[in-house]
Amino acid sequence: VGNRDDSNLYINMKLKAAAEIGISANHIKLPNTATEADVLKCIASLNADPAVHGFIVQLPLDSDKPINTEKITNAVAPEKDVDGLSSINAGKLSRGDLGDCFIPCTPKGCMELIRQTGVQVAGKRAVVIGRSKIVGAPMHDLLLWNNATVTTCHSKTSTLAEEVGKADILVVAAGRAEMVKGEWIKPGAIVIDCGINHVPDSTKASGKRVVGDVAYSSAKEKASFITPVPGGVGPMTVAMLMQSTVESAQRFLEKFQPGKWTIQYNQLTLKMPVPSDIEISKACMPKPIDQVAKEVGLFPDEVELYGQTKAKVQLSVLKRLQNQPDGKYVVVTGITPTPLGEGKSTTTVGLVQALGAHLHQNVFACVRQPSQGPTFGIKGGAAGGGYCQVVPMEEFNLHLTGDIHAITAANNLVAAAIDARIFHELTQSDQALYNRLVPSLNGVRKFSDIQIRRLRKLGINKTDPMALTKEEVNAFVRLDIDPGTITWQRVLDTNDRFLRKITIGQSVTEKGFTRTAQFDITVSSEIMAVLALADGLDDMKKRFGRMVVASSKKGQPVTADDLGVTGALAVLMKDAVKPNLMQTLEGTPVFVHAGPFANIAHGNSSVLADKIALKLVGKDGFVVTEAGFGADIGMEKFFNIKCRYSGLRPHVVVLVATVRALKMHGGGPAVTAGVPLPKEYTEENLQLVAKGCSNLNKQIQNARMFGVPVVVAVNAFKTDTKAELALVVQHAKEAGAFDAVECTHWAEGGKGALALARAVQRASQAPSNFRFLYNVELPVVDKIRLIAQQVYGARDIELLPEAQEKVALYTKQGFGNLPICMAKTHLSLSHDPEQKGAPTGFVLPIRDIRASVGAGFLYPLVGTMSTMPGLPTRPCFYDIDLDPVSGEVNGLF
């Protein structure tokens, strides 16, 4: 602070020393008008910067504003206080915690000089003259804890010469020229002179010379060792500052060594019968989320807190850890489920709790964010269940950090842009459109960046708006969208059946330009799919620009970039692209990020969450992610789409199976949500289980087809018998599973998934020869046929006329090389949800094909896909309420 010559001299000495030994050092200069708040703000910034391992505040503070020096020095984070001046470091030194503090540089240098003499400090009588916080007081403590008998003298000491004469070791820091006389000194004593004083000297050009606090010429005759002034303690002080900075960097690297976690796990208190999910969640006291972040090696500036239990993680962590090896990558999938679900989310959480809290492995769960539509509708949430949950489950299942709301806003901005553009093109001339699209501001017309991109796409290499010909203006302003080809719909994160088909544009202000449209649920938006597949902000923005929303009347694709909306979408999604950090009931970390549909999209959480987690866990850790629906849908898309774009390669597949689902596949009665299970599902029936294992066998084959070891997790329910569970384990092993184990994690937490965790550990060491099912260069029809035949067991496929037209259109438009994302029922391997088990010989009908060009896939429609759920007669919202006194959510599952 300020511009004192002596301070600048000292700082330059330190900068020079740092440069000589390879320390990156910077001088931050604040003007002499700086306030105390200015200095504290600067210190806070340095405290939070992980790239800074240490810093000092040069004293005195040369400001014309009042500044409390004590407050300033104590504001420096103790772990970066390489000057050792903060009260915390001083306190640790005074109580002897020498290995856990920074020692002020001058006393540290003095101590090193004493050590260099070879004289043992222990047992010696030491005298320190001076009691300043910078030298005298810490020097006393340092000598004391090195087992010297120490006396501190000062300006009130009446017998100074007598005390000096007793000293085996004398350290002088009084600030008075040559006050200690040579005759006072005990013969053979070690004398350390910290003083710097100026005395008149007519022989010097400056008229003065520098002397210490000790009369050097007479003292050197008595002392065995003595430091000169200048050239003694001063250089050592600088050297010790460098040493402390290196020590700080070493401590930092040791503390934040990637993959080195120290986690406090939560102890579960299990109850029988198992309470409701929300009761269990409420009984858990989650750790502060900043503690979780610190435990897994995230820096403070990489975490954005959203309250006490959730946070966003900056993508910059990927750059910091780019050279770190990835951990083991595990995907959890399932057999073809009943409408009730078979517990993939519960198994995912149970597995990570077992690996982390019980086997003490670094492990991250990466799961999808659920839609609020089903939360208030019929399905309920997706935080897991029983003693295997992401908590707080009400935060998880409701707004979280607002990502889905951001997607809703971004999606609907595109929808609004489409209809507005059609309207304006229908009601204005070319020139009027051009004048409004490229307006004159203060007499200057200029294309925006996104308009320049459109010009380049049209082959117009001009940047002057006045230089375009009439034909070029026409091509620029006319997207000429064919309303019948619009594939982009508005979205809402609520189940509302009456929005499945609507008419828009009925206001008189739209001049009769109406069209039929619809609302989808937000998680079906292509923007959600883009979020899940993007590997960074730039990649996400480029994918937004490539999103095809319609075709022109000439059959050319119209993109979000053509509409001019790409940059605005990136702005709306700039926070949503950051993964959300939460935790499980047992305190293991979880990333909750993205939640695309598992039918018309790929049904997996984000690539970014997986990539960050794989770096954080380290090479021996585990990342467990979940793929939506059964293995024929979510897992196939995980491999062929997500892994293709991410470049990540899985080590293990965990296939979740239940006795209930296998009985259904064996010919059991229909299973209906909200209706009690028939007795076939609650009584032992080995014949049904054995027959239903055909589905289990097929899904094991599907996983092994990709070259990845399969561990079957048999999720046990209380109605299952030991014989039924043993039969499933036996069939799974005979079908080629690496291992198969019974799991009781819903009732027991991580403890109930220990056998599964150990099996996953062993499987992760087995060879994994991952491969894709198809080459994207194959024709569209061939890729669809491969999935149908190899994964579903179909004899062949049949493209209906609309699908045939789309194959031709997308191939012509250049989208034929995209991966395939099949949209079919999740309740059967076939297209018919009533066909259970492992049907074969069927022909798979492809009704239509649509394109998510930004996300990067084509999705054939097998049958009719609902993209807007409806509310049942008795929705879940009847049971959901808020306690106005406590603020607690009640009735949520």
N, C-alpha and C positions, 0 to 999 in steps of 0.2 A: 504494500500500500504506500503510495507516494513515490518520491524519487530521491531518497537520501543517498549521497555518494558512498557512504560506508556500507550501506545495505546492498547497493548494486555491486560493490567490490566483492563482498562475501558471496553474493549469489553467483557472480561470474566465476569465482573460484570453484564453487560447487558444480556448476554447469560444465566447466572444463574437466573436472575430475570424473564426472559421470560419463562424458564423451570418451574419455581415455579408456574406460573399462567397459564400454558398451551398454551403459544404462541410458535409455531414452528419457531425457529430462527437458522440461519446459518451464519457462518463467512466465507466470501469469501476473500481469501488472494491472493494478487498480489505481485510479487517480487519487490524489490527495483530497478529493471531494467525496470519496467513497464513504458511505454510511456503514454503521454496524450491520444493518440488514443486508447491504450489498456484499459485505465480506462473508456473512453467514450463508448467504445464498450460493456464493462461489464454493464455499467449503462443502455444503450439502451436495452440490453437483459432483465434486471430486470424491466424496464419500461413496456416492452411488455408482461411480464409474468403475466397472471391473477391470478396465485396462490400466487403471492407476493403482500401483501397489503401495505407494507411500507419497506423502507430501508434507511440507513444512510451511509454517506461516512465519515469514521473516519479521523479527522484532527489532526495534520498536515499530509500531504501526504509525506511519507518517500521514495522518489525516487531520484535516481541520474540523472534523466532526468528532464528537465524543464517542470513543469505542472502548468497551470493557475487554481488556486483554485477556483476563481470566476466562471470560465467556467464550472468546474466540478460540483460545487454545483447547478448551474443553469441548468445543464443537467438532474438532477433528476426531474421526472414528478411531478408537483405540488401536484397531488392527492396522491402521494406516499412519499412525502417529509416530513416524520414524525419528522424530526429534525427542520423543518420550516425555513431552511436557504436559500431557493431559492428566487430570486428577486420577483417572482410572489407572493409567500406567504408573503414576507416582505412588498410588496406594498399593499396587501390586509389588512394586519395588520395596516399599517400606515394610511389607510383611514377608518379604523373602521369596516371592514368586518370580524369580529371575528368568525362568524359562518360559513364562507366559506374559511377558511384557516387553516393551521397548524401553531401553535405558537412555537417558539423555546423552548426547554424543560426546560432550566434553568429558564427563565422568567416565564414560565407557572407554574413551581414548586414554585417559589417565590410567585406568585399570590395566589396559593392554600394555602401556609403557612399563608399569610396575611388573607385570608378568614377564616382560621381555628381559628384565634384569636377572631373572632366575631366582630371585629371593622369594621364599615362601611367605605369603601374607598371613596365613593362619598363625595365631599366637603373637603376632607383632603388635606393638603399640603404634597406633596411627593418630595423627592430629590433622584436622581439616580446619583451615582458617577461612571463614565465610560460610554463610548459611542461606545463600540464594536458592531459589527453586530450580535454577538451571544448572548450577554446579555444586555448591556447598552441601545442601541437604541431600541430594541424591548420591553424592560422593560418600557421605557419611554412611548411608544405607548400604551402598555397594561394598564398602570395606567391611562393615559389620557382618553382612551375610557371607563374606569371604573369610569370616572368623578372625578378624583383627579386633583388638580392643581400641575403640574409637573415642576420641574427644573432639568436640566441635568448639572452636574458639570464634569470637566475633568482636565487634567494636566495644562491648561491655566487659570483655575478659580482662581482669586486672593483672593477671600474672602470665601474660602472653609469652614472654621470653622463657619463663620457667617451663611452661607447657610445651613449647617448641623444643626445648632441650631434652625432653623425654621421648620425642618421636623417633621411632625407627623409620616410619614413613610419614612424610610431610607433604600435604597438598594445600597450596595457597591460592585462594581465589577471592582476595579482599578488595581489589581495585585501587590499591594505594602503592605508588611507585616505591620500590625497594624498601618496603616497610620491615621485612624480615632480614635481620642482619646475619652475616656469616657466623659471628661468634655465638649466636643463639643455638646453632644447629648441632645436634649430636653427631659426633664423628661416625662416619660410615652410613649415615642416614640416606634414604632415597628422597630426593626433593623434586616435586612436580610443581612447576610454576605456571599457573593459568592466567596470570595477569598480563594485560597489554596497556601500557601507560606511555604518555609522551612527556619528555622532559627537555628543557632547553639545551641546545648544543650548538655553539657558534661555528663549530667545524663542519656542520652539515649544511648543505644548500638550503634545506628547508628551515634551518634554524632549530631543529629539534630531532630527537632520536627516540626509538621505542625501547622501553625497558619493562621488566616484569615486576612482580610484587616482592621478589627476592633480590637481595644485593648479590648479583651473580658472581662477581669477581672474588669476593671473600667467601661466599657460600661454597663454591666449587672446590675450595681447598679443604673443606670439612666433609662434604657429601661424597658418598661412593658413586652415586648417579645423580645427575641434575639435568633438567631440561632447559635448553636455551630459549631466550625470547628475543626476536621472533624465531620461528622455525622449529619449535618444540611441540607444544600441545595443539597449536592451530592446525597444522596439517593432519594430525591424528583425529581432530574433531571432524574434519571433512571426510577422512577415510572411514571413520565409524558411521557417518551418515550413509556412505555408500554401502557399508556392510549391513546396516540395518535395513536398507532398501532391498538388498538382495535377500536377506532373511525374510522380509515381508512377502516378497514374491514367492519364496520357497514355501512359506506357510500357506499362502493363497493356493498355490498349485497342489499342495498336499491336501488341503481342505476341500478344494473343488476339483479334485481329480475325477475326470469323467468315469462314471461307472462305480465310483466309491460312495456308496450310500450308507447313511446312518439313520435308520427309520425307527420311530416310536410307533409300535403297532397297538391297536386297540384290542382289549380283551373282551370277548363276547360273554354275556351272561345268558346262557341258553335256557329257554323255558319250554315245557311241554304241558299242554299242546302248544304248538307254535302260534304265537299271536298274529294279528293282521300285519301286513307289510308296513303300514304307516305307524302302527304302534311300535314295531321294532325300530323303525327309522327314527322316531321321536325319542326312543330310549337311548339312542346312541348320541354321544357328545363328540361331534366331528372335531378334528384338529383344525386350528386356524389354517386357511389355505396357503398363507405365505409360509407357514412352517412346512407344509407338504412340499411346496416349491423348493424350499431350501434343502430339504432332505434328499430330493432327487437331483440336486446339482444345478438348479436354475438360479441365475443371478437376479438380484432385485430389479434391475432395469429390464429384465426379460419377462417380467410378470406384471400384468395389469389386474388389480384386485377389483372384483365385483362383489363387495361385501366380504363376509368372513369365511364363506364356504365355497366360493367359486372364483375363478380367475381366467383371464386369457393369457396365452403365451405368445410372445413375439416370435416371428419367423426368423429373426436374426440368430436365434440359438442354433439353427442349422449351419450357418456360416461358421460360427464359433467351433462347432463340433465336427466340421466337415471331414477332418482327417481321422476321426475316431471310428473304429470298426463297429458294425451293426451287431445287435443281439440276435437271438433266435426268434423266428417269426412263426407264430402259431395262429391258424384260423379255426374258429369253432363254427361248425355247421350242423345239420341234422338230417335224419331220415325224413321222408314225406310226412308232414305233421297232420294231426287232427286239427279241427278248427280252434281247439283250445290252446295250441302251442305245446311244445314238449320241453321247454326250459333251456333254450340256447343261451339267453341272457343270464339266467341264473347260474348255468354251468360256467359261462365265461367269468363271472364274478367269483364263483366258488373256486375255480382253478387259480385265479390270480391271488386270492386270499390264501390258498394252500401253499402256492409257490413262494409268496412273500412272507406272510405272518408266521408260517409254520416251518418252511424249509429255508427261509432267510435268503431267498434269491432276489435279485433286482427284477422287478416285473411291473409291467404297465398293462392295463386293459385299455383298449380303444374301441369305443362303442358308438352307435348312432344316437343322434338326438331324436326323441320321439315327437310325433306330431301331437298338437293339442286336440285335434279332432277326435281321435279315438279315446283320449283321456276323458272327455266329457260325453263320449258316445257309448260304445259297448265293450271295446277290447280292454281298456285300462292302460296303464303305463308300461314302460319298458326298462325300468331300473333294475330288473332282476326281481327276486322275491325271497320271502323267508329271511334267513340269515345270510343271504348273498345279495346285497343291494348296493347300488350307488347312492350315496347320501349327500345332502338331504334329498329324499326321493320327491318331495313336493317341488323343490327347486328344479330338479332334473326333469320332471314331467310337465312343468308349466313353462314359464317364459325363458328360463335359463339366463343367457346373456343377450337375448334378442336376435339371435342369428336368423331364426325362421321369419321374424317380422321384417328383417332387412331383405330377405329373399322375396317376401310378399311385395314389399315396396318396389324392389328392382324389377320383378316380373311384371307388375302392373304398370310400371313406367313404359316398358316395351309395348305392352298391349295398348296403352293410351297413344303411344307414338304411331303405332300402325294405323289405327282408325283415324287419328288426326291427319296423318299424311294422305290417306285415301280421300278424306273430306276436302282437304285444301287443294289437292290435285284436280278434283272434280269441279271445284268452284272458282279456279283461278287460271289465268293465262300463263304461258311460260315466263313471260317477262315479269309479271306480277309475283310469281313464285320466286323467281331469281332475285328480285329486289328485296323480298322478305327473308330469303335464306342467306343472302349475302348483302346485308344492309350497309349503307354508307353511314359511318360514325365520324362526326367532325370532318366530313368531306373525304374520308378515306374508306375504301372498300377492301376487305381482306378475307380470304378463306381461312376457316379454322383448320386445325391439324387434321381432324377427321374428314373434313371436306376435301382436303388435299389427297387423302388416301382414296376417297371415292373417285376423284379425277384420275388418279393413277390407274385405278381398277378399270376405268373406262378407256384408258389409253390416251388420256389428255394430259400432256406434260406442260401445263401452263400454271403459273401462280398468280398472274394478274387477272382479277375478275373482269376487267374491261377488255381482255384480249380474246374471250371466248366467242366463237361464231354462234349463229342462231341454232345450228344443229347441235353444237356442243352444249349450249345452254339447255336445249330440250332434253338431251341425254342425261345431263346432270340433275335437273329438277324433277324428272319423271321416273319414279320407281315403277309406276304403272302396275301396282299390285292387283292380282286377280283375287277378289274376295273369297272365291270358292276354294282357294288353295291355302288359306291362312291356317296354320297349325298351332299358332301361339294363342293360348287362352289366358283369361284372368284367373287369379288364384286367391284362396282364402284358407286360413288354417282352422277351419271349423267344418264339421260334418253338416252339410245342408243340401238335401236331395233336390230342393226346388231351384237350385242353381245349375242343375245338370244340363238344362237347355233354356236359353233366354233369348230375348230379342233386344238388341241395343240400338241406340240412335233414335228413340221415339220422341224426343223433345223437338219442338218446332224449330229450335235453333239449329238442328242438324239437317233441316231442309229436306226431310224425307229419306235421307240416306240411312236406311236401317239394314241390319243383317242379323241372322241367327248366330248365336255364339254360346259359350258355356263357361262355367267356373270349374276349375279343378282344385283339389286340395293342394296346399302350398308345396308339400314335400314331393309332389309329382312334377314340379317345375324343372325345366332343364337347367335353370340357374342353380338349383340344389345339386343336380348331377355334376355340373361344372365345378362347384365348390368342392365336391367330394373327390374329383379327379385332378384338380389343379395342383401343381407342385410349387406354387409361389404366386405372388401378387401379379407379376408380369404375365405368367402363363395363364392365370385366371382371366386377365384383361383380354389377352389374345383370343381365348376360347369364347368369351362374351362376344367379341367382334365377329366370330365365325358362325354364331348361332343363326340358323336359317328359320325365318318366321313365316315365309310364304314364297310363292313364285310370282314372277311377273307374267303378264299376258303372253309374253313370248317364251315362257318356260324357263326363264333364268331365276336362280335362287336369289331371294332378297334377304339380306342379313341385318343384324343389329348395327353393324358398322355402316351399312347403307342408310339406315334410319338416323345415324348420327348420335346414337345413344350410348355407345360403348364406354366412353369416359365417365359418364354419369353413373352407369352401372357399377363401375369399379369404385367410385366414390361411395356409393351406397353400401358396397360390400367390403370396404377396406378393413373393417373390424371383424366382420363375420369370418374372414379368411383365417383368423387366428384361432387355433384349437382352444377348447375350454377345459380347464383343469378342475377335477373334483377328486373324490376318494371313495373307497368302499367302506363298509361297516367296520372292517378290521384295519383300516388306515392305509391300505395300499393305493397308489395313485391311479387315476383314470383320466383318459382324454375322452371327452364327449364332443364329437364334431361331425356335422353333416348327417343327413338322414334320408337319402334318396329312396324312392319306391323300389321294391325288389322285383316288380314285374316290368313296368315300362322303363325302369332304370335299373342300375346294377346292384342296389340294395346293400351297400357297404359304407362304412364310415370313411373318413377322409384319408387320402394319401399323405397329406401333410402331418396329420396326427401320428400316423404309423411311422413316418420317417423320423420325426423328432423323438418319439418314444424309443425307437431302435437305437438312436445315438445315445440317449440318456441312460439306458439300461446297461450299456457296455457289452462287450463281446460274449460274456458269459450269462447275460441276462435274457429275459423273455418278454416279448410283446405278444399279447393275446388279443386278437380282433375277432369280430363276429360277422358272419355273412348271413343275410336275410333269407327266410324261408328254408326249404330243403336244399340238400347238396346239389340236386339237379338244376337249381336256379341260382341261389346266392353264391354257392361255392364255384360253380362253373363260371359265373360272371366275375367273381373275385380273381380267378386264375386268368381267364381269357381277356378281361378288360382291365381290371384294376392293376394286376401285376404286369400286364403288358405296358401300361402307361407309366407305372411307378418305377419299373425296373427292379422291384424287390422280388425275392425268391423265397417262398415259404419252406419251412423245415418240417412241420407237422400239421396234419389235419386231425381235429377232434370232432368226431361224429357223434352227436347226441341221439340216443334212442330211448324210447320208453316202452314198457310192456303194454300200456294203453294203446299207443299208436300201432304197435305190431299186431295186437288183437284186432284192431280195425282193419288192417291190411290182410289179416287172415280170414276175413269174412264176418267180423263182428257187426252188430247193429250200428246204425248211423250215430255219430257223436255230434251233438248240437250244443252250441254255446247257450248257457242259461237253463239247460234242461238236465236233470239228474242223469248220471250215467246208468245205462242198463246193467243188469246183474253180471252179464258176461265180462264186464270190465272190473268188477269189484270182487269176483270169485275166481279161484284158480282155474285156468283153462290152458293147459300146456299145448293142446292141439292147435288152438287158435294162434298162440304165440309162435309155434314152430312153422305154421303155414305162412304167417305174416312176415317171417324172417326173410322171405324173398325180396322184400323192399330193402331191408337192411343189407342183404348181400349185394344188391344192385348198387346201392349208394356207396358201399365200400369199394366196389369195382370202379365206380365213377371217380372216386378220389385217387385210387391207385393208378388210374389211366393217366393222370398228370404226373406220375412219378414221385409222389409224396407219401411217406409213411402215415398210416391211419391208426389212431387210437379211438376206440369206441367207449364213450361214457354212457353207461346205462343209468339214467336218471331215475332213481327209485322213488315210488310213491308208497304211501302207507298201506294201500290195498294190494300191493304186489307181494307175492310169496317168494320165499327163498328159491324154490324150485324153478319158478318162472324166470327170476333174475339170472340164475345159473345157466338156464337154457339159452338165454340171449347171449351171455358171455361166451358160451361154447360155440354157438352158431357164428358169432362175429370172428372168433379166432379161426374157425374152419374156413371162413370166407376170405381170409387173407389179411385180417387186421393185425397190425404190429402187436397190439394188446387190446384187451377189453376189460373194463373194471366197473364194479358197482359203485355208485356215488350217492351219498346221503347229505350233500351240502345244503340243500334247502332247509333241513332241520338242524344241521350241525355247523354250518358255516364252512370255513376253510378246512377244518378238521375232517369233514365228511368228503372232501375231495383230495385227501392226501395220496390215496392210491392212484388217482388220476394224474396228479402232479408228478409223482415219481415215474409213471409210465410215459408222460410227455417228456420228462428229462431224458429218459433212456432213448425214446424215439428220436429226439433232436440230435442224438449222436449217430443215428443210423444214416446210411447214404440217402440223399434226397436228389433224385435226378429229374428235377422239374422240367416240364415241357408243355408247350401250348397244344391245344387240340387241333388248331388249324393255322394256316398261313393267311394273313389278311389279304394277300394278293389274289387269293382264289376268288372266282366269281361269287356274287352274293348268294345265289341259289345253292351252290356247293357248300358254302359255309353253314347255311341253315340246315342242309341235309345231314352234314356231319354231326351237328349237335343233336338233331332229332334221332339219328340212328345210334350214335355212340353213347349219348348220355341218357336219352329217354327210352331207347329200345324200340323205336318206330321202324316199320318196314320201309317207309318212304314218306315224302312230303307231297302236298298238293297246294299249288299256288292258285288262289282264286283270282278272277280277272283284275280286280283292283290291285292286288299284290303284284301281279305280273307287270302292270303299268308302272308301279312304283320302282320295281327293279330296273326297268328300262330308263325311267326318269333319273333316278339317283346315279345310275351308272353313267348316264350322259352328263350329269352335272358334276361328275368327278368324285362322288362319294362312295363308289363301289368298294374301295379298299378299307373301309371302316370295319371294326369288329362288330359282331352281332350280339344284340341284347334281347333274348327271347322274352316276349310278354305272354305268359301262359299261366294257367291255374297252378297254385302251389299245393293243391290238395291231391294231386295225382302225378305220376310220371308222364302220363298221357295228357291229351287236351281235355279229357272228360273227367271231371272231379269225382265221378261215381266209380271210376275204374281204380281199384286199389291194388296193393301188392306190387308186382313188377310186370305189367302188361307188355306184350310183344305183338308184332304182326300188324299193328294199326298204322293207318296213314294219317299223318299230322297235317291238318288244314291250316294254311296261312291266309288269313282273311285280308290282311292289309300290311303294309310296311311303312313305318315313319322314320324320320331322321332326327337325331339329336347331334347335329354336326359340331356344335361348340363343345359339348361333352365328349363327342368322338365315338358315336356308335349308331347303327341302324337298329330299330326295334320292330321285328315282325310281330304282328298281333295274331295270336292263336286263340280264336274265339273273341268274345266281347270283354273288354277290360273297363271296369268302372274306375274313374279317376276322381270321383267325388263321392265319398261314403255318405250314407244317410243316417239319421238318428232312429234308433229303435223305439218301440212303444214306451219302454221305460229306460231312458238313458242313464248313464252313471251320474249325471249332474244332480239327480234327486238326492243323492247321499252326500254330496260335497257341500261343505259349509265352512264358514270362518268364525272362530271364537272372537268376538269383538273386544274381549278383555285381554286375553293372552296373545291374540293375533295368530294363533295356530290354525292350520288347515286341518279340517276333520273330514272323514269319509272318503279320502282318496285311496281307494283299494284297501 
